[in-house]
């Protein structure tokens, strides 16, 4: 509060204080502080972006999306490195996703991949989103595979690739990949539910029930109820004979 706005340290301290306000639950205070910062320099892409982030984290999605688009039209933004601009498109996609606009999300993620073809976050986000919506499974698998190959130690990307293999009917391959993800994330409900599904389809019913039980421990209420139904009845359809 004692640092004048003319100081070269002012922007850095604004960012730090906004983060502190957010972390202690004062979302409105964080928004107003970052709005003050942006109003003092409306040509700064960094300040415009921070305001958008604080709006998004405060649940003000429409305002956040508008602010992100404002940032993208700034010359300061257009001068940034491709990796930074691609990451920004992923951030905008996240806000659009929370606002329920998958077509817009896809467009922004594709923009990110066009700008930076190695952006693993965009590749995984797009591929997994396609899998969840039943879109082109082969294309979705290609996207998540690229993300995984870029960052093979990521449990999230291993889970996405395993789920893509499952959706493609490659159940044993899916098990191998999902086991890798589960070994790294021992309390992730999504990963263990996916692993249970893959075990079941591969004919490993005991392993499936064990994985589902592990998933249920950390699952929220709706997911826990879905897993309970699987524990009771398994999955419908034909089950492969275990190797």
Secondary structure as UniProt FT lines:
FT   TURN            5..6
FT   TURN            8..9
FT   HELIX           10..23
FT   TURN            24..25
FT   HELIX           27..40
FT   TURN            42..43
FT   HELIX           45..57
FT   TURN            58..59
FT   HELIX           61..72
FT   HELIX           75..78
FT   HELIX           82..98
FT   TURN            99..100
FT   HELIX           102..115
FT   TURN            117..118
FT   HELIX           120..132
FT   TURN            133..134
FT   HELIX           137..150
FT   TURN            152..153
FT   HELIX           155..167
FT   TURN            168..169
FT   HELIX           171..184
FT   TURN            186..187
FT   HELIX           189..201
FT   TURN            202..203
FT   HELIX           205..218
FT   HELIX           221..233
//
